């Protein structure tokens, strides 16, 4: 199984809602990532988990809260979002970087989020 | 800090013609380079990657890329494009021992019959 799956595919939420995005992989990867991608822009890294521990937080606002319950699952909890947070949210996974070789990352199809 | 430049925002190629997408990187040490493709509304798919060794790298879907240290380039090529190759292509650079990737701004490829 070489897939990263993400649910839901689309999500519309109001600024007062609380919702969660889910990501799952069964490739045995121990690094997982959240990216945000605005239209016609490259992905921007938000968070990196390595061995289920948060290793990188790219100064993301606290209204985004990541969680890695186990080695296969990654969640992104959303609360009090702003309309400018509307974007495609991509999850990725990889082998953990060995210290010399950064691994290639494998991406899911993304969740298209619209904040009203 | 590493950076990536993709000088071409949009390229149009006839089906069956050859393709070259340009990528220039900036990094102080040996770079680790990747090409990804993204179809509309989809996630990114890894086409190929370069770490070391042979400077000509073969990838999936008939793509290849050549690493040229003297030109700080990692251009993507395909000898004959298919309509299904129409997509956005991103070049990315990674630092050694680090999961962080820096992406270029992307090149949109249009295929005409």
Boltz contact constraints between the chains, C-beta under 6 A:
constraints:
  - contact:
      token1: [A, 31]
      token2: [B, 99]
      max_distance: 6.0
  - contact:
      token1: [A, 42]
      token2: [B, 90]
      max_distance: 6.0
  - contact:
      token1: [A, 42]
      token2: [B, 103]
      max_distance: 6.0
  - contact:
      token1: [A, 42]
      token2: [B, 105]
      max_distance: 6.0
  - contact:
      token1: [A, 42]
      token2: [B, 106]
      max_distance: 6.0
  - contact:
      token1: [A, 43]
      token2: [B, 103]
      max_distance: 6.0
  - contact:
      token1: [A, 48]
      token2: [B, 99]
      max_distance: 6.0
  - contact:
      token1: [A, 90]
      token2: [B, 43]
      max_distance: 6.0
  - contact:
      token1: [A, 97]
      token2: [B, 97]
      max_distance: 6.0
  - contact:
      token1: [A, 97]
      token2: [B, 98]
      max_distance: 6.0
  - contact:
      token1: [A, 97]
      token2: [B, 99]
      max_distance: 6.0
  - contact:
      token1: [A, 99]
      token2: [B, 97]
      max_distance: 6.0
  - contact:
      token1: [A, 100]
      token2: [B, 96]
      max_distance: 6.0
  - contact:
      token1: [A, 101]
      token2: [B, 51]
      max_distance: 6.0
  - contact:
      token1: [A, 102]
      token2: [B, 32]
      max_distance: 6.0
  - contact:
      token1: [A, 102]
      token2: [B, 94]
      max_distance: 6.0
  - contact:
      token1: [A, 102]
      token2: [B, 98]
      max_distance: 6.0
  - contact:
      token1: [A, 104]
      token2: [B, 46]
      max_distance: 6.0
  - contact:
      token1: [A, 104]
      token2: [B, 49]
      max_distance: 6.0
  - contact:
      token1: [A, 107]
      token2: [B, 43]
      max_distance: 6.0
  - contact:
      token1: [A, 107]
      token2: [B, 44]
      max_distance: 6.0
  - contact:
      token1: [A, 108]
      token2: [B, 43]
      max_distance: 6.0
  - contact:
      token1: [A, 109]
      token2: [B, 42]
      max_distance: 6.0
  - contact:
      token1: [A, 109]
      token2: [B, 43]
      max_distance: 6.0
  - contact:
      token1: [A, 110]
      token2: [B, 43]
      max_distance: 6.0
